[in-house]
Amino acid sequence: MLLKRQQGKCAFCGLYFRQEDLREQDHIWPRAYGGVASLANLQLRHRHCHDRKTALDSLQRLGGTDDNSQAIEEPGEGATFTPGSEDEPAR
């Protein structure tokens, strides 16, 4: 039923499934985020595509993909220098 609904294509990469491909059912809205276990919330993915989507979901859940809270380093900050070189800060 899912294969027909998706017209034979993976919901992640858009490539057609081949007979030898490993397929997995995936929740469109992950259950960890409150998604329901219904046919309307399921899609087929290649196994490797499902693994990638699961990893991305985990990153988003942990704040890893939209996290702009990290400090920005200016050019030259944290750079190493040799004492006595022209890069040594003036005193």
Secondary structure as UniProt FT lines:
FT   HELIX           2..5
FT   TURN            6..8
FT   TURN            11..13
FT   TURN            19..20
FT   STRAND          23..27
FT   HELIX           31..33
FT   HELIX           39..41
FT   STRAND          42..46
FT   HELIX           47..62
FT   TURN            75..78
FT   TURN            83..84
FT   TURN            86..87
//
